[in-house]
Amino acid sequence: MSLRVLNVSNNAISNIIDEFCSWRELSFFRIANNRISELKDLSKVTCGYGYEPQSYLRHLDLSGNPLHTISPSAFSSLSELETLDLGDTGRLAALADGTFSALGRLRHLRLAGNRLARVSSGLLAPLRALESLQLQRNALAHLPADALRAQTRLRVLNLDSNLLEALPPHLFARLHSLQHLSARDNRLAALPSLRLCAGPLRTALFTGNAIAAADEAAVRALWRPGFELGDLRGNPLTSQAWQWARNASDVTVTIEESPPLCSVSSSLWTIRLKVGYGFIRTCV
């Protein structure tokens, strides 16, 4: 019987190629929390010596290793991969364009807990099937407007705990499937505009930023069928941030100490705001 699932996490493995080779039928490989610091071509592990470069691997978990270098050809033989976890290395600071060029079927990518300072315009371009992207707890200060141009199937985007001061509106232009956006604990100075995002957005979380104003256009861009929660707690918002709503016939703003669930006429949008924090709910 061929080995399909292999979990060797929490050991002292330092060289994945020397320790494992010719696991041709492997579908699930978890080698998290070991001592791997450098990742080269994995074809010898998943395809074996003397075989055509074909792999059946669907899920690969390398999280918790002290990775600092990943070769651009590391995943070149893993065309069937659907889930890849490269999180929690604490050291990985850069990924070259082409690193994910063979991963056209990848659905879930986790890069959380690294030291990534940038995501280039071309890094994620091959990942057209991507559904969830986790970039939280890195050192990202900027995202190119076209960084997510190929992610039309992306449903979940997590950018928490970075150094982002702004999110360009065109970043969301091709995210036709986006449901959950989280950019908590960054340095955002204004509520990001999602007017170009055509996705069925349900939650938008911006707690712990530096947002002092709630631009009317940016707020209205959140309202769409199915939207449930926009969270602005932990921002320096004041009631003056909502002055535009005083003359808006379709918006009700209520300043409350402890916002309850909204319950108003279906013809109104309701914004409930805790002074100095922020909490938005909609009723449709």
Buried (B, 14 or more C-beta within 10 A) or exposed (E): EEEBEEEBBEEEBBEBBEBBBBBBBBBBBBBBBBEBBBBBBBBBBBBBEEBEBEBBBBBBBBBBBBBBBBBBBBBBBBBBBBBBBBBBBBEBBBBBBBBBBBBBBBBBBBBBBBBBBBBBBBBBBBBBBBBBBBBBBBEBBBBBBBBBBBBBBBBBBBBBBBEBBBBBBBBBBBBBBBBBBBBBBBBBBBBBBBBBBBBBBBBBBBBBBEBBBBBBEBBBBBBBEEBBBBBBBBBBBBEEBBEBBEEBEEBBBEEEEEBEEBEEEEEBBBBBBBEEBBBBBBBE
